[in-house]
Amino acid sequence: MSTETPSRSPQPVVPTDAGRPAEPGATVGRRLGRFVGYLVQSLVELVAGLVGRVLSFSERWLVDAKRATYGLAVTRILLGLTAIGLLLANFSTRLYAFGSGSAWNGEAAEPISDFPKIWLFSLFSRIALDDVAFTAAYLVLLVLAVAFTLGWRTRIVLPVFFVAWVSFIEMNDSLGDQGDNMYRMVLLALLFADPAMRWSLDARRRARPVDPGRGWLARKWAGEPLLPSWVTNTSHNLVLVTLTCHVCFVYASGALFKAGGTPWQQGYAIYNPLQTQRFGTWPALSDLVTAWTPAVTAVSWASIILQLCFPLMLLQRFTRVIGLFGILGFHIGIAVLMGLPWFSLAMVAIDSIFIRDVTWRWAAGYVREAWVSAGSGGSSGPSVPEAVSVPPPPEAAAAAASEEGTAPAGGGPSGRSVPVAAPTRV
């Protein structure tokens, strides 16, 4: 009997996945996955790079140097002139408009505004019925306005002027307008900026060398910076951002509010106030302006379009120039036709920050040359300067030098001066 085990028939070999040809669907799926992953990675890198560039630009813009220094100087000067003009224009009627003669309206006993109820802004309300004390405070406020306009000890004068001005202007609510709100909020913002860096007595004092041997308080009083430049630069530039947003919100919201009213939609909105006794300060001129119906409609609609588009017009220089001239004409019209010069001057003062420093320097150079020409008896008048060479502030020079990879004048190891090109009016 045979003991051999029967041999098993060979089993078929099942091919593995490694040896099997890839199916077309699987290949497409893996390729599509890698493609989507590549797109996602590229998108993440693009967004990260964009965010990094935006943050880097924002940091340089905020920290490296103070921006719009000439524009804010003009804002300070025009706001100061607004206060001076209003105080002088109402000096003869101060008691009737704000003092004891206005007691008939009941605000001396119960103010409509909430500001006189705050102890910090209650000075003028508490002395409103005392003619001598009110007149003395009125004159002190006028002196503060002059000092603010000239830029004398602005860090000390501005807070005092702000408190005194709010206390005064909120005494009679019936005499106020929206310009008072803008004025108050801009003054509050300027407390954190440096509006006296240009065209001021403070700027002249800071330009003088400070003796390092003097005491700490004496050096600070002479103009030595109290805080590091990166702190003051950031605060100053954030004020510019705040004022820009504020102005844009005011113009855009005003345009949308007007667009919802029937007089503006039908194009006769400017006719109504010019025919009233309160705002039609020049009846003959009001009749002349409103005599032609198509012009009334065009001006009414154009004011809405201008205010609504003004924030976007600031993005490009060409449209910014058109917008600034348009808004200037808009406020001149309000000042002349409606008898609101101080409101218009305050708004023009705020809009001055949108004009570049190089343009203000060019204008200052032109005026300076005209003054010299007039003093020398020249009859040809000043020539239009192509550029005005004005040394940039130290922090701006340092920022420009760091971007170009060179050291500022006297600030590098070699002590070499870096040539700074004179700005041109573009």
Long-range contacts (C-beta under 8 A, 24 or more apart in sequence): 60-399, 61-237, 62-233, 62-234, 62-237, 62-238, 63-230, 63-233, 63-234, 64-233, 64-395, 64-396, 64-398, 64-399, 64-402, 65-233, 65-392, 65-393, 65-395, 65-396, 65-399, 66-194, 66-197, 66-232, 66-233, 66-236, 66-237, 66-393, 66-395, 66-396, 67-236, 67-237, 67-240, 68-240, 68-353, 68-356, 68-357, 69-194, 69-197, 69-198, 69-357, 69-393, 70-198, 70-199, 70-355, 70-357, 70-360, 70-361, 70-364, 71-352, 71-353, 71-354, 71-355, 71-356, 71-357, 71-360, 72-190, 72-193, 72-194, 72-195, 72-197, 72-198, 72-236, 72-239, 72-240, 72-352, 72-353, 73-151, 73-195, 73-196, 73-197, 73-198, 73-199, 73-200, 73-360, 74-199, 74-349, 74-352, 74-355, 74-360, 75-186, 75-190, 75-195, 75-349, 75-350, 75-352, 75-353, 76-148, 76-149, 76-151, 76-154, 76-190, 76-195, 76-196, 76-200, 77-149, 77-199, 77-349, 78-345, 78-346, 78-348, 78-349, 78-352, 79-148, 79-183, 79-186, 79-187, 79-346, 79-349, 80-145, 80-146, 80-148, 80-149, 80-150, 81-149, 81-345, 82-183, 82-342, 82-345, 82-346, 82-349, 83-141, 83-145, 83-148, 83-149, 83-161, 83-165, 84-142, 84-145, 84-146, 84-149, 85-341, 85-342, 85-345, 86-342, 87-138, 87-141, 87-142, 87-145, 88-142, 91-138, 94-134, 94-135, 94-138, 95-131, 95-134, 95-135, 97-172, 97-175, 98-124, 98-128, 98-134, 98-168, 98-171, 98-172, 98-175, 99-128, 99-129, 99-131, 99-134, 99-135, 100-128, 100-129, 100-130, 100-131, 100-134, 102-128, 102-171, 102-172, 103-128, 103-129, 105-172, 105-174, 107-171, 107-172, 107-173, 111-170, 111-171, 111-173, 112-173, 113-170, 113-173, 115-166, 115-167, 115-170, 116-167, 116-170, 116-171, 120-163, 120-167, 121-163, 121-166, 121-167, 121-170, 122-167, 123-163, 123-164, 123-167, 124-164, 124-167, 124-168, 124-171, 125-167, 125-171, 128-171, 137-164, 137-168, 138-168, 140-164, 141-165, 141-168, 150-200, 150-201, 151-195, 151-196, 151-199, 151-200, 151-201, 151-202, 151-203, 152-200, 152-201, 152-202, 153-201, 153-202, 154-195, 154-196, 154-200, 154-202, 158-187, 158-190, 158-191, 158-195, 159-191, 161-187, 162-187, 162-188, 162-191, 177-340, 177-343, 178-343, 179-340, 179-342, 179-343, 179-344, 179-346, 179-347, 182-246, 182-250, 182-346, 182-347, 182-350, 183-346, 185-246, 186-243, 186-246, 186-346, 186-349, 186-350, 189-239, 189-242, 189-243, 189-246, 190-239, 192-235, 192-236, 192-238, 192-239, 193-235, 193-236, 193-239, 193-240, 194-232, 194-236, 197-393, 199-364, 229-395, 233-395, 240-353, 243-350, 243-353, 244-314, 244-353, 244-354, 246-350, 247-350, 247-351, 248-310, 248-311, 248-314, 251-307, 251-308, 251-310, 251-311, 251-327, 252-307, 252-308, 252-310, 252-311, 254-307, 255-303, 255-304, 255-305, 255-306, 255-307, 255-308, 256-308, 258-303, 258-304, 258-307, 259-304, 259-308, 263-300, 264-300, 264-301, 264-304, 267-296, 267-297, 267-298, 267-300, 267-301, 268-293, 268-296, 268-297, 268-300, 269-300, 270-296, 270-299, 270-300, 270-303, 271-296, 273-338, 274-337, 274-338, 279-337, 279-338, 279-339, 279-340, 280-338, 281-337, 281-338, 281-339, 282-336, 282-337, 282-339, 285-336, 285-337, 286-337, 289-337, 299-333, 303-330, 306-330, 314-354, 317-426, 320-354, 324-351, 324-354, 324-355, 327-351, 358-423, 358-424, 358-425, 358-426, 359-425, 361-388, 361-390, 361-423, 362-387, 362-388, 362-425, 364-388, 386-424, 386-425, 387-422, 387-423, 387-424, 387-425, 388-422, 388-423, 389-422, 389-423, 390-422, 390-423, 391-420, 392-420
